[in-house]
Amino acid sequence: FTEAKYLCDLYYNNAPDAEFECVNVNGDGSPVTLVYVPTHLYYILFEVFKNSMRAVVEQHKGKDLPKIRVTVCQGKEDVTIRISDRGGGFPRSLNEMLFHYMYSTAPKPQRESGSTSAPLAGYGYGLPISRLYARYFQGDLTVESAEGYGTEIYLYLKAVS
C-alpha cells in the first residue's frame, strides 16, 4: 500500500488513505496467516492499489478523498482480500475487457524524453497478470463495480492448512 500511495502522490500530489480490517472466521481467535509467494502477492496488491488510488483521486478532484477499505478474511478454504474504493466505478459492459491485455481505463502514457519514472497506469498489463498469478496458485481475482460509485476487487488466495 505504501509504495502505491507514494507513486500516486508523485503523479497527483494527493493520495487516499486506507482502512484495514483483518478477520479470521475460523473461530479460534488466531491472526490471519497466509503462505504465498511474496513477490507475486506484492505485485497483485500493488497493481490493485494503484488502480484504486488513481480512480479515487480522479473521481474526487479537489475534494477530501474517501479512504480505500481493505478487508482480509481467513476462512477454511480461502483467504479473501477485498479492496473497496469510491473511485466512480465503471459500466458493467466493460467488465470483460478489464482482463484483456493492453486494455486500460487510463489514458495511454506519454513517454517524455529523459524521464526515468514509470507511469502510474495505462499499459493494460496489471490486472491480467494479477489474475494470472492468483489463478496459478489456485485462487482468483474478480472485479465488481457500481457505476458512478466505486469498485470492489476480490482477491481469493488458497488457504494452506
ZISUL-V224325 format. One record per residue. RES is the residue in one letter. PHI is phi in radians with two decimals (none if undefined). Layout:
((RES/PHI) (RES/PHI))
//
This chain:
((F/none) (T/-1.07) (E/-1.19) (A/-1.14) (K/-1.12) (Y/-1.06) (L/-1.13) (C/-1.09) (D/-1.13) (L/-1.10) (Y/-1.42) (Y/-2.01) (N/1.00) (N/-2.94) (A/-2.77) (P/-1.29) (D/-1.51) (A/-2.28) (E/-2.11) (F/-1.94) (E/-2.43) (C/-2.06) (V/-2.36) (N/-1.91) (V/-1.52) (N/-1.34) (G/1.41) (D/-1.70) (G/1.31) (S/-1.38) (P/-1.21) (V/-1.23) (T/-2.19) (L/-2.65) (V/-1.93) (Y/-2.77) (V/-1.24) (P/-1.01) (T/-1.17) (H/-1.25) (L/-1.11) (Y/-1.05) (Y/-1.03) (I/-1.02) (L/-1.16) (F/-1.05) (E/-1.12) (V/-1.15) (F/-1.12) (K/-1.04) (N/-1.08) (S/-1.11) (M/-1.12) (R/-1.06) (A/-1.11) (V/-1.12) (V/-1.12) (E/-1.22) (Q/-1.30) (H/-2.02) (K/-0.92) (G/1.26) (K/-2.07) (D/-1.12) (L/-1.55) (P/-1.20) (K/-1.25) (I/-1.47) (R/-1.81) (V/-2.11) (T/-2.11) (V/-1.95) (C/-2.23) (Q/-1.74) (G/-1.91) (K/-1.23) (E/-1.76) (D/-2.27) (V/-1.82) (T/-1.87) (I/-1.99) (R/-1.87) (I/-2.07) (S/-1.97) (D/-2.24) (R/-1.99) (G/-1.64) (G/1.65) (G/1.08) (F/-2.74) (P/-1.12) (R/-1.01) (S/-1.11) (L/-1.58) (N/-0.95) (E/-1.19) (M/-1.18) (L/-1.02) (F/-1.81) (H/-1.54) (Y/-1.09) (M/1.36) (Y/-1.67) (S/-2.55) (T/-1.45) (A/-1.51) (P/-1.15) (K/-1.04) (P/-1.20) (Q/-1.67) (R/-1.50) (E/-1.71) (S/-1.14) (G/1.51) (S/-1.36) (T/-1.90) (S/-1.56) (A/-1.47) (P/-1.22) (L/-1.20) (A/-2.81) (G/2.21) (Y/-1.56) (G/1.44) (Y/-1.90) (G/-1.03) (L/-1.20) (P/-1.05) (I/-1.23) (S/-1.06) (R/-1.16) (L/-1.06) (Y/-1.04) (A/-1.07) (R/-1.20) (Y/-1.04) (F/-1.76) (Q/1.15) (G/-2.03) (D/-2.87) (L/-2.38) (T/-2.20) (V/-2.24) (E/-2.19) (S/-2.30) (A/-1.93) (E/-0.93) (G/1.54) (Y/-2.05) (G/-3.12) (T/-2.31) (E/-2.16) (I/-1.85) (Y/-2.00) (L/-1.90) (Y/-1.81) (L/-2.14) (K/-1.09) (A/-1.36) (V/-1.75) (S/-1.76))
//
